[in-house]
């Protein structure tokens, strides 16, 4: 479960800049987390 928290924390810090990129998925932060969840 720690890995899950780590990727969300890292992604949260980068989301504001990532959302400015043309073609980046449109959605809520939670939607982006689901799309970005690493496979186990």
C-alpha positions as CSV (number, residue, x, y, z in Angstrom):
1,X,0.0,0.0,0.0
2,X,3.0,2.4,0.5
3,X,3.7,2.2,-3.2
4,X,0.2,3.4,-3.9
5,X,0.6,6.4,-1.6
6,X,4.0,7.2,-3.1
7,X,2.9,7.4,-6.7
8,X,-0.2,9.5,-5.8
9,X,2.0,12.0,-3.8
10,X,4.5,12.2,-6.7
11,X,1.7,12.6,-9.2
12,X,-0.1,15.2,-7.1
13,X,3.0,17.4,-7.1
14,X,3.2,17.2,-10.9
15,X,-0.4,17.3,-12.0
16,X,-0.7,21.1,-12.3
17,X,2.1,21.2,-14.9
18,X,1.0,18.0,-16.6
19,X,-2.5,19.3,-17.2
20,X,-1.0,22.1,-19.3
21,X,0.3,19.6,-21.9
22,X,-1.8,19.4,-25.0
23,X,-3.3,15.9,-25.2
24,X,-3.1,15.2,-21.5
25,X,-6.3,13.4,-20.3
26,X,-9.1,15.7,-19.1
27,X,-10.6,14.7,-15.8
28,X,-10.5,15.1,-12.1
29,X,-7.4,14.4,-10.1
30,X,-9.0,11.1,-8.9
31,X,-9.7,10.1,-12.6
32,X,-6.0,10.7,-13.4
33,X,-4.9,8.6,-10.4
34,X,-7.0,5.7,-11.7
35,X,-5.5,6.0,-15.2
36,X,-2.0,6.3,-13.8
37,X,-2.1,3.5,-11.2
38,X,0.9,1.2,-11.7
39,X,0.2,-2.4,-12.3
40,X,1.2,-4.9,-9.6
